[in-house]
Amino acid sequence: MSKTLEYYFDFGSPAAYLASTQLNALAADTGATVLWRPMLLGGVFVATGNHSPASVPAKGNYIFRDFARFAKRYGVPLKIN
């Protein structure tokens, strides 16, 4: 049986970008095929009544530090615009 990883992403999200940098290694380690599924995360937020963590001051401050730690750990370039 083949393994499939469906990756839903919106590259407006720094988290989606960072996660995507690890997909090739994950697929190689597991023998899975990655299916890239673009989506509009903002639409999900609207449909669910949710908000981006960056729009909540305490979460926003933390999440950007967390993104920087991830980028450093995995040697991934990250520049937030």
N, C-alpha and C positions, 0 to 999 in steps of 0.2 A: 504494500500500500504506500502510495506517495504521500509525502508530507507537504502541506501548504501553509504558508504564513500570509494572511491577508493583512496588509498594512494600510490603514486608513490615515491619510495625512492631509494637512493644510500647512504649506510652508510659510504661511503668515505666523505660524506658531514656532517659537524657538525650540520648544520641547519636541515637536515633530521633526525638525531639522536634526537635532541632536540624536534622537532615536534612529533616524534614517542612516546615520553614519555607522551604526553598528549592525545593520541588517545583513550585509554580505558575510560578515564573520559568523553571525548567528545561523544563517542559511548553510554555510559551509560546515559548521559544527554539527548541525542536526540533519543535514541532507534535505532540507526543505527548499521549496521553491517560493520565492516572494512574489506575491501579487500586489502591485501598487494600486491603491484605490484612492484617488483624489476626492476630497470632500471640502465643504465650506464649514469650518468650525464655527464661524459667527452665526451661521444658520442654525446650528445645533444649540448654541447658547440661546438664541431667540426662541426656538421651539420648546426648550426646556425651562425657560425663565432663569437660566443661569448666567453667570458673568465670567469674564476672563479673570484669572487670579491676579493679573497685573493691575486690574481696576480696583482691587481692595488693597489699601496701603500696606498693611502688615504682611499680607501674602505676597504682594508685589516685591517688597523689599527682600523677602526670603527667597522667592523663586529665582530672581536674577542672580543671587549669590549661589544658589544651587546649580543653575545653568553653568555658571563660571567654573564651579567645582567639577562638574561632569566634563566640560570641555578640557579642562586641565588634565583630569584623570585619563581621558581617552586620547589626548593629543589632537583635539579637534579645534580648528579655528572657529572663533565665535566673536561676532561684532554685532551688537544690538543697535539698530538704527532708531 
